[in-house]
Amino acid sequence: MIDEGSLVCSTYIGKLQMGTVSSRRIGDDKWAYYTVEWHDNDKYEAIQKGYRELNPNGVYGRTEYRAGEIFEVSPDQVTNLVNEHLDFLYSSFIPKDVVNG
């Protein structure tokens, strides 16, 4: 089970979303449901705003995510992934004279 305050990720239209779990509840169906404060989520918000402008009476956007729709990650995992990506770039794509100055 994912705890409140955990860093989680998901995807929306191919974009990685990362956020912090702000609450958790167990539904009548025994699934855990999570509310997430998404970080740097402007693209999602803009799309939802567009839907609301097209149909102001519609209900758009998600307020909860069922277990299995979000995945817990640690800040260390994210840091390691970014560092490995940069190491690969520097060792494979960026000319040695640029790296070594």
Secondary structure, 3 states (H helix, E strand, C coil): CCCCCCEEEEEECCEEEEEEEEEEEECCCCCEEEEEEEECCHHHHHHHHHHHHHCCCCCCCCCCEECCCCEECCHHHHHHHHHHHHHHHHHHCCCHHHHHC
